[in-house]
Amino acid sequence: MKGNPVKVPDAVAPSVDPRRTLNSLQLAIGGAVVGQDRLVKSLAVALVAGGHVLLEGVPGLAKTYLVRTFAKTLHLEFRRIQFTPDMLPADVMGVIVLNPKTQGFEFRPGPIFANVILADEINRAPPKVQSALLEAMQERQVTMEGHTYPLPSPFIVIATQNPVEQEGTYPLPEAELDRFLFRLIVDYPSEEDEVKLLSQRAGETVLEPSTSVVESSDIDQMQEMRRTVFVNADVISYLAGIIRSTRVDPRVLIGASPRAGVQFLNAVKALALFEGRDYVVPDDVRSMVVPALNHRITLSPEVLAMQEGSAAMKDSSSLYAGVINSIVSRVPTPR
């Protein structure tokens, strides 16, 4: 499928090439984090799409290390917040204190005031802290005592959580999950990647990025380019058909929200840029559909009960992916 070429503003086009930028990111990160090019690409798509990412996987899969390495490749301010059950919203957002010199109250920003936020083990934060994150993630601002403080731009929250260990955790509510553009499942490495990883560690040849490879201005320009990406009316209908089908499928208790559709559209436009195109094709939609929707639908108890104990569907992420792909297969693909 071809779209009508869209003329990118002259101030944007000459200075940044999204495809080359992604290659640079994957090359820089690949020296330290083996076999995660797919995740790096998804993180880059989320950054350009203006979305947030939830990384989910068992302990020891280098989720935190991946995010820290990704942040090193960006010329942006990075903060890591380790979430714990005893945290308060002020520990993340900031606090208003009395300045003894001026005898006036002033706002002291919390660690959320940075470009790239690693929310480590986000499901260990109590509901009060999780609720405080809603405004920051959606509105890109923090409100304290009636005053609104804008967050820096670009702004992305990359959260991690362990789906196995439940003690001392608080499940993320649907409103919180809906703020994330992607839920990415971090799996065990392949045999080849694991051998490569162990060989690196044995020889101590890990090559971490020493300097950033992406400037803040590059991200701004790619986000502006994303807005110019052409989406054919048939592709928009295709994407809308997938979103609407999740709401009527008998296996789904709660379907995807309109917010999910808007963010999904931004993601496929960003992906098209990284594929070297200024227009979206149906394959872009299919590539992004599982990570964009696997946390935005709630399966019916009957479906969950039927699969309980099944060796083939023991992993809930596989169950959700199977349902989503089944829904997509029934929506007519544009030609």
Buried (B, 14 or more C-beta within 10 A) or exposed (E): EEBEEEEBEEEBBEEBBBEEBBBBBBBBBBBBBBBBBEBBBBBBBBBBBBBBBBBBBEEEBBBBEBBBBBBBBBBBEBBBBEBBEEBEBBBBBBBEEEEEEEEEEEBEBBBBBBBBBBBBBBBBBBEEBBBBBBBBBEEBEBEBEEEEBEBBEBBBBBBBBBBEEEEEBBEBEEEBBBBBBBBBBBBEBEEEBEEBBEEBEEEEEEEBBEEBBBBBEBBBBBBBBBEBBBBBEBBBEBBBBBBBBBEEBEBBBEBBBEEBBEBBBBBBBBBBBBBEBBBBBBBBBBBBBBBBBBBBBBBBEEBBEEBEEEEEBEEBBBBBBBBBEEBBEEBEBBE
